[in-house]
Amino acid sequence: MPSELLIREPVARTVAEVMAVAADLARLPEWAAGFASGMQRDESVADGSAWIVDAPFGRVWSVFAVDVERGILDHDVSMPDGSIVHNRLRVELAPAGCELVFTLVRQPGMDDAALAADAAAVADDLRRLRALCERMDA
């Protein structure tokens, strides 16, 4: 398997409509079960970009870089072992609305089976985000 995978999911909504949901970080557990079952803002970071996340792999600290106008929802996750995982999520314009594009990077020591499992979890999360957005009133 390659060192990184692009996982895509079309959404029949505008970039702005999708970002209104995706950029509301408190709602992440609604659609990103592969990453967050619960979250709380880290109040020690004044700009609101840092969150403490209850993830399937343990409690982690995550810093989000959100640019609603450009469709960017990137986040760096400080893992329990101290490593930092950089995650890129874009919401891009597409002919029938927009497309979610997550770049999954193979981490050091990650075998093909673990990468495939991560890719499946991310794809499930993106499908849940699509469904959540498409249920909204247009």
Disulfide bonds with the S-S distance in Angstrom:
none
